[in-house]
Amino acid sequence: MAGRGKVAGSVWAARLLGCVALAAILACALSDTFSRPEFLARQDRFEHVLAFSVLGFLFGWRASLFSLAASALALTGMAFAIEGLQKMITLTREAHLSDALASLGGLTLGLSIAVVAGALLSRRRSAYAQPS
């Protein structure tokens, strides 16, 4: 039973980190003065994929099927909402459908990694729990 508490703690820690990451993404996306150096062509798409991969992983970590679906739906809405808010609120930022699609690709990647990692971890734990 002690192992179960550790899993629940890691889930809540991941959700808390996900909320912090989401707040940071919102702050960066909706800031007119946020400036960053460009190192790559299409770096903005890469940033969308990376940011939403992290969000997908954090919200998908050890999630039940219902939680995973709810997280996917909520974060998909956030991807489009961020783009819409950039168009409505900021003066210097632009909204692009390709940015939202890059975010969705990152979200899919992050959720997939979280599900696979959780399944592998569960399989590994159950292998250790079985008496030899």
C-alpha positions in Angstrom: 0.0 0.0 0.0 2.9 2.3 0.6 3.8 2.1 -3.1 0.4 3.3 -4.1 0.8 6.5 -2.1 4.1 7.2 -3.9 2.2 6.8 -7.3 -0.6 9.2 -6.2 2.0 11.7 -5.0 3.8 11.6 -8.3 0.5 12.1 -10.1 -0.3 15.2 -8.1 3.2 16.6 -8.4 3.0 16.1 -12.2 -0.4 17.9 -12.3 1.0 20.8 -10.2 4.0 21.1 -12.5 1.7 21.0 -15.5 -0.3 23.9 -14.1 2.9 25.9 -13.5 4.0 25.1 -17.0 0.7 26.1 -18.5 0.9 29.4 -16.6 4.4 30.0 -18.0 3.2 29.2 -21.5 0.3 31.6 -21.2 2.6 34.3 -19.9 5.0 33.9 -22.7 2.4 33.6 -25.4 0.4 36.6 -24.3 3.2 38.9 -23.6 3.9 41.6 -26.2 7.4 42.2 -24.8 8.5 38.5 -24.7 11.6 38.3 -26.9 13.7 35.2 -27.7 16.7 34.6 -30.0 16.0 32.7 -33.2 18.4 29.7 -33.7 16.4 27.6 -36.1 14.2 28.1 -39.1 10.6 27.5 -37.9 11.7 27.7 -34.3 8.3 28.9 -33.3 6.7 25.6 -34.4 9.4 23.7 -32.5 8.6 25.7 -29.4 4.9 24.9 -29.7 5.6 21.2 -30.1 8.1 21.2 -27.2 5.8 23.2 -24.8 2.7 21.1 -25.5 4.7 17.9 -25.3 5.7 18.8 -21.8 2.1 19.7 -20.9 0.8 16.5 -22.4 3.4 14.4 -20.5 2.7 16.2 -17.2 -1.1 15.9 -17.5 -1.0 12.4 -18.9 1.4 10.9 -16.4 -0.3 7.9 -14.7 -3.7 9.3 -15.7 -6.8 7.1 -15.9 -8.6 6.9 -19.3 -11.1 9.5 -18.2 -8.4 11.9 -17.0 -6.4 11.3 -20.1 -9.4 12.2 -22.3 -10.3 15.2 -20.2 -6.7 16.5 -20.3 -6.5 16.0 -24.0 -9.7 17.9 -24.6 -8.8 20.7 -22.2 -5.3 21.1 -23.6 -6.6 21.0 -27.2 -9.0 23.8 -26.3 -6.1 25.7 -24.7 -4.0 25.4 -27.8 -6.7 27.1 -29.9 -7.6 29.6 -27.1 -4.0 30.8 -26.8 -3.9 31.5 -30.6 -7.2 33.3 -30.4 -6.1 35.3 -27.4 -2.9 36.3 -29.1 -5.0 37.8 -31.9 -7.4 39.6 -29.6 -5.3 40.8 -26.7 -1.7 41.4 -27.9 -0.6 44.1 -30.3 2.5 42.4 -31.7 1.7 38.7 -31.6 -0.2 36.9 -34.4 -2.4 33.9 -34.4 -1.7 31.1 -36.9 -3.6 27.8 -37.4 -0.2 26.1 -38.0 0.9 27.1 -34.5 -2.2 25.5 -33.0 -1.6 22.4 -35.1 2.0 22.2 -34.0 0.7 22.5 -30.4 -1.7 19.6 -31.1 1.1 17.5 -32.5 3.2 18.2 -29.4 0.2 17.4 -27.2 -0.2 14.0 -28.9 3.4 13.3 -28.5 3.5 14.1 -24.8 0.4 12.2 -24.0 1.7 9.2 -25.9 5.0 9.2 -24.1 3.2 9.5 -20.8 0.9 6.5 -21.5 3.8 4.3 -22.8 6.1 5.3 -19.9 3.3 4.6 -17.4 2.6 1.2 -18.9 6.2 0.3 -18.9 6.6 1.4 -15.3 3.5 -0.6 -14.3 4.8 -3.7 -16.1 8.2 -3.3 -14.4 6.6 -2.9 -10.9 4.3 -5.9 -11.4 7.3 -8.0 -12.4 9.1 -7.1 -9.2 6.0 -7.7 -7.1 5.6 -11.3 -8.3 7.3 -13.9 -6.1 9.9 -16.0 -7.9 
